Amino acid sequence: MSVYSGFMVQAEKGIVPITLPVRSLFVVRCGLAAWVIALIVIWVVPALHEGDRAWWPWVPVAALVVGLIGHAYVARGRGNASEA
């Protein structure tokens, strides 16, 4: 039985999410690419990293660091990421 617009299905164990045919590493790499693009745009446009916005370049840098840690975790396939 389909519940909530097809994102969940009724099973014997209760409601479980439908798995998507997308690799987790692909999703992580797309996110990293988006943050790299954001960092490049911030560097290229002076108004985005001067004055009160001087901290803006650190947002994509921090996101890239966290994303790389997440990529390493998912790539190792340990814990909950073993089936990713």
Secondary structure, DSSP 8 states (H G I E B T S, - for coil): -EETTTTEEEETTEEEE---S--HHHHHHHHHHHHHHHHHHHHHSGGGTSGGGTTTTHHHHHHHHHHHHHHHHHHHT-GGGGG-
